[in-house]
């Protein structure tokens, strides 16, 4: 499983402190919603060229860890 801590950031000044992909304003929730709506990884990457496949995998890894109560990240000030 990918180490989501290298890809997911939490900053209280961005997207109300939701976990985001790197320092982008794309949240883990956004990625999960796109996937749940039926978008493929390739479609998401085409729509958001700043994303990489690893970002999507990190979002999934973070969501899995959160579901299992293991997601831990530091919040930026």
Backbone bond lengths (Angstrom), bond angles and torsions (degrees), N, CA, C in turn:
res aa  C-N    CA-C-N  psi(-1)  N-CA   C-N-CA  omega(-1)  CA-C   N-CA-C  phi
1 X - - - 1.449 - - 1.528 108.79 -
2 X 1.298 116.62 141.00 1.465 122.92 -178.72 1.539 109.75 -68.91
3 X 1.319 117.05 147.03 1.460 122.27 177.41 1.526 108.62 -82.48
4 X 1.319 116.61 97.46 1.467 121.51 -175.34 1.521 112.85 -61.86
5 X 1.319 118.25 -22.66 1.463 121.17 -176.65 1.528 112.49 -64.00
6 X 1.324 116.87 -19.36 1.467 120.67 176.82 1.523 112.40 -81.59
7 X 1.328 117.74 -12.26 1.460 121.87 -172.47 1.524 114.39 -123.08
8 X 1.323 117.96 -23.85 1.454 121.72 -174.80 1.523 109.38 -103.18
9 X 1.325 115.77 131.88 1.466 120.81 178.17 1.527 109.43 -124.92
10 X 1.308 115.48 152.14 1.464 121.49 173.97 1.517 107.19 -127.62
11 X 1.312 114.82 121.20 1.467 121.50 -179.57 1.522 106.46 -135.12
12 X 1.305 116.85 120.27 1.466 121.01 -176.50 1.527 112.54 -60.01
13 X 1.327 117.43 -17.20 1.471 120.90 -179.75 1.525 112.59 -89.71
14 X 1.322 117.61 -6.34 1.469 121.21 -179.34 1.517 110.28 -120.33
15 X 1.305 115.75 127.13 1.462 122.88 175.38 1.535 112.23 50.08
16 X 1.328 115.26 40.52 1.467 122.37 177.28 1.525 113.51 56.70
17 X 1.323 116.58 33.11 1.455 120.49 176.70 1.516 115.30 77.97
18 X 1.333 116.83 12.83 1.463 119.51 176.93 1.529 109.48 -72.91
19 X 1.330 117.54 151.89 1.462 119.51 177.27 1.524 110.47 -66.15
20 X 1.341 115.74 125.60 1.459 122.41 -176.88 1.523 110.87 -116.20
21 X 1.312 114.65 160.40 1.452 121.15 175.19 1.524 107.78 -78.10
22 X 1.314 115.45 121.39 1.471 122.62 -175.82 1.527 108.96 43.28
23 X 1.306 118.62 -132.34 1.464 119.95 177.68 1.517 111.42 -104.02
24 X 1.313 116.37 20.84 1.462 121.20 177.19 1.522 109.04 -80.10
25 X 1.299 116.72 170.65 1.460 120.97 177.51 1.528 110.93 -99.45
26 X 1.302 115.96 29.15 1.460 122.40 176.34 1.525 106.70 -104.14
27 X 1.327 116.36 120.06 1.457 119.91 -175.21 1.527 111.87 -88.97
28 X 1.322 114.32 163.02 1.461 120.47 172.87 1.526 108.49 -57.38
29 X 1.322 116.64 -41.72 1.462 121.32 178.79 1.523 112.60 -60.40
30 X 1.334 116.64 -38.19 1.468 120.15 176.69 1.526 110.13 -59.75
31 X 1.328 115.39 -48.72 1.470 120.48 -178.62 1.527 110.06 -60.70
32 X 1.331 116.82 -46.29 1.458 120.12 179.95 1.527 111.33 -62.01
33 X 1.321 116.74 -39.15 1.469 120.39 178.60 1.527 111.74 -64.55
34 X 1.325 116.40 -41.70 1.469 119.45 178.35 1.525 110.40 -62.09
35 X 1.324 116.32 -44.60 1.462 120.45 179.88 1.530 110.58 -65.44
36 X 1.328 117.23 -41.82 1.462 121.56 -179.58 1.522 112.10 -65.97
37 X 1.334 116.55 -27.75 1.469 120.02 179.30 1.525 112.00 -79.73
38 X 1.338 115.56 -5.78 1.459 119.28 177.42 1.511 115.18 106.33
39 X 1.327 117.12 -0.99 1.463 119.09 177.54 1.524 109.56 -67.22
40 X 1.311 115.94 142.24 1.460 120.43 175.64 1.528 108.91 -86.36
41 X 1.308 115.57 163.98 1.457 120.48 175.67 1.527 109.97 -55.71
42 X 1.316 116.78 -42.83 1.471 121.27 -179.13 1.522 111.42 -62.59
43 X 1.337 117.20 -39.06 1.473 120.18 178.47 1.521 111.23 -66.80
44 X 1.311 116.95 -40.76 1.471 120.57 178.23 1.518 109.76 -63.43
45 X 1.321 117.04 -45.18 1.470 120.73 -180.00 1.524 111.37 -63.75
46 X 1.330 117.33 -35.57 1.468 120.75 178.12 1.532 110.89 -68.22
47 X 1.341 116.88 -38.09 1.463 120.95 -179.74 1.534 112.75 -76.11
48 X 1.320 116.14 -26.59 1.464 121.11 -177.41 1.529 109.09 -129.10
49 X 1.328 117.36 82.35 1.470 120.92 -173.61 1.529 114.93 -62.37
50 X 1.324 118.75 -16.60 1.467 120.20 178.26 1.529 111.95 -79.43
51 X 1.336 116.66 -11.95 1.458 120.71 178.20 1.521 110.61 -85.32
52 X 1.318 115.29 154.02 1.462 122.90 173.58 1.525 107.86 -122.40
53 X 1.316 115.72 161.51 1.459 120.44 179.27 1.528 110.91 -55.06
54 X 1.319 117.09 -37.45 1.456 121.65 179.59 1.531 111.84 -62.23
55 X 1.339 116.82 -32.09 1.463 120.29 177.55 1.527 110.82 -63.39
56 X 1.323 115.98 -41.74 1.464 120.55 179.79 1.527 109.99 -67.90
57 X 1.319 116.50 -42.60 1.464 120.00 177.41 1.530 110.64 -63.13
58 X 1.323 117.30 -37.48 1.461 121.21 178.24 1.526 110.70 -65.56
59 X 1.336 117.22 -39.51 1.461 120.50 177.42 1.529 110.20 -61.58
60 X 1.322 116.50 -42.60 1.464 120.40 178.01 1.530 111.26 -65.57
61 X 1.329 116.75 -41.22 1.466 120.62 178.98 1.524 110.70 -64.68
62 X 1.333 116.96 -40.76 1.463 120.86 178.07 1.531 110.03 -63.41
63 X 1.324 116.47 -45.11 1.466 120.57 -179.88 1.532 110.41 -61.86
64 X 1.325 117.18 -41.16 1.464 120.63 178.58 1.524 110.19 -64.01
65 X 1.331 116.98 -43.59 1.465 120.80 179.33 1.531 110.44 -64.58
66 X 1.326 116.87 -40.87 1.464 120.77 179.30 1.527 110.13 -64.18
67 X 1.316 116.69 -40.88 1.462 121.04 178.50 1.526 110.70 -62.46
68 X 1.313 115.59 -34.50 1.463 120.92 179.85 1.528 112.60 -93.78
69 X 1.346 115.58 12.61 1.470 122.24 178.56 1.518 113.38 59.32
70 X 1.334 116.49 37.04 1.459 120.15 179.19 1.525 112.32 -119.42
71 X 1.313 119.07 -1.22 1.462 121.16 -176.80 1.523 110.01 -72.51
72 X 1.321 115.20 121.73 1.462 120.58 179.91 1.532 107.86 -137.14
73 X 1.314 115.11 122.55 1.464 121.08 174.42 1.507 107.60 -140.54
74 X 1.313 115.26 154.03 1.451 120.16 175.43 1.525 108.13 -87.70
75 X 1.317 116.92 142.09 1.445 122.48 178.55 1.527 109.07 -92.80
76 X 1.349 114.72 131.43 1.468 119.14 175.82 1.525 108.70 -73.08
77 X 1.302 116.39 149.56 1.471 121.55 -178.31 1.486 113.36 -63.56
